[in-house]
């Protein structure tokens, strides 16, 4: 009976998670093809679309963050107990918004904001059309190597 239960569980789990991994500790991952983010093993199991509805050419980091944050019901410029300001605070995430070339600063800030707010760390990674370097890959490598609890949301400028 135990063997049958284990077998059924394995069959069901294989059909629920058909792709080859790459999930963070919350059972979520970024979808490079669509720019979205979704979860397989988290309670909310929703796809969070990160592709903009409108183009952001020439827009500032702040204006992109404000649009993105408002579209997710978040609060911009939330003041923490330490007197720092989170770019976007949602029910789940403390988000640091940065242009792609500033991703290194975003890592530390997102972790600090998460600790200060008791939320999950996240980065709104704004891909600039003018970037000639793959900053996203650099960011992913660091997060993966050090198993940092940071969720990445991407958006095209």
C-alpha positions in Angstrom: 0.0 0.0 0.0 2.9 2.4 0.9 4.6 1.6 -2.5 1.4 2.3 -4.4 0.9 5.7 -2.6 4.5 6.7 -3.4 4.1 5.6 -7.0 0.9 7.7 -7.4 2.6 10.7 -5.7 5.6 10.5 -8.1 3.3 10.2 -11.2 1.2 13.2 -10.1 4.2 15.3 -9.2 5.9 14.6 -12.6 2.8 15.8 -14.5 2.5 18.9 -12.3 6.1 20.0 -12.8 7.0 19.1 -16.3 10.1 21.2 -16.7 13.6 20.6 -15.6 13.9 22.7 -12.4 15.6 26.0 -11.9 13.1 26.9 -9.2 14.1 29.1 -6.2 13.4 28.2 -2.6 9.8 29.3 -3.0 9.2 27.0 -6.0 9.2 29.9 -8.5 11.3 31.0 -11.5 11.6 33.6 -14.2 10.5 32.8 -17.7 13.1 34.2 -20.0 10.9 33.9 -23.1 8.0 36.0 -21.8 9.8 38.0 -19.2 7.2 36.7 -16.6 7.6 35.0 -13.3 5.6 32.2 -11.9 5.5 29.7 -9.1 5.0 25.9 -9.1 5.1 25.2 -5.4 4.1 28.4 -3.7 0.7 29.0 -2.2 -0.3 31.8 -4.6 0.8 29.9 -7.8 0.1 32.9 -10.0 1.9 34.2 -13.0 3.2 37.7 -12.5 3.6 39.3 -15.9 6.5 41.6 -16.1 6.3 42.7 -19.7 5.1 46.3 -19.9 1.8 47.1 -21.5 3.4 50.2 -23.0 7.0 51.0 -24.0 9.2 52.8 -21.5 11.7 54.3 -23.9 13.2 57.4 -22.2 11.4 56.8 -19.0 13.3 57.1 -15.6 13.8 54.3 -13.2 11.4 56.0 -10.8 8.6 56.4 -13.4 9.0 52.7 -14.5 9.0 51.6 -10.9 5.9 53.7 -10.0 3.9 52.2 -13.0 5.1 48.7 -12.2 4.4 49.0 -8.4 1.0 50.6 -8.9 0.0 47.9 -11.3 0.6 45.3 -8.6 -1.1 47.2 -5.8 2.1 48.1 -4.1 3.3 51.1 -2.2 6.1 53.2 -3.6 8.8 54.8 -1.4 7.9 52.9 1.7 9.9 54.2 4.7 11.5 51.3 6.7 12.3 51.2 10.4 15.9 52.2 9.5 14.8 55.3 7.6 15.6 53.8 4.2 13.0 53.8 1.4 11.8 50.6 -0.4 11.1 51.3 -4.1 8.0 49.1 -4.0 6.4 47.2 -1.1 3.8 44.6 -2.0 2.0 42.1 0.3 4.8 39.7 -0.4 7.9 41.6 -1.7 10.2 44.4 -0.8 11.4 45.4 -4.3 14.4 47.4 -5.3 14.1 48.8 -8.8 17.3 49.3 -10.8 18.5 49.6 -14.3 20.4 46.5 -15.4 23.9 47.9 -15.1 23.3 48.7 -11.4 22.2 45.1 -10.5 25.1 44.8 -7.9 23.6 47.6 -5.8 20.2 46.1 -6.1 21.3 42.8 -4.5 22.3 44.5 -1.2 19.4 46.9 -1.1 16.8 44.2 -1.7 18.2 42.0 1.1 18.3 45.0 3.5 14.7 46.0 2.6 13.5 42.5 3.0 15.0 42.3 6.5 13.6 45.7 7.5 10.1 44.9 6.3 9.8 41.1 7.0 9.0 40.7 3.3 10.7 38.6 0.6 13.6 40.3 -1.3 13.0 41.2 -4.9 14.6 43.2 -7.7 12.7 44.9 -10.5 15.4 44.5 -13.2 15.0 47.1 -15.8 16.6 46.0 -19.1 17.9 49.0 -21.0 17.8 48.8 -24.8 21.2 50.4 -24.9 22.9 47.7 -22.8 25.5 45.7 -24.7 26.2 43.4 -21.8 24.2 40.5 -20.4 23.7 41.9 -16.9 20.7 39.6 -16.2 22.9 36.5 -16.6 25.5 38.0 -14.2 22.8 38.7 -11.6 21.3 35.2 -12.0 24.8 33.6 -11.5 25.4 35.4 -8.3 22.0 34.6 -6.9 22.3 31.0 -7.8 25.9 30.5 -6.6 25.2 32.0 -3.2 21.6 30.8 -3.0 20.3 34.3 -2.3 16.6 34.5 -1.5 16.0 37.2 -4.1 13.2 37.1 -6.7 13.9 38.9 -10.0 11.2 40.7 -12.0 12.2 41.9 -15.4 10.9 44.7 -17.5 12.1 46.1 -20.8 12.8 49.8 -20.9 
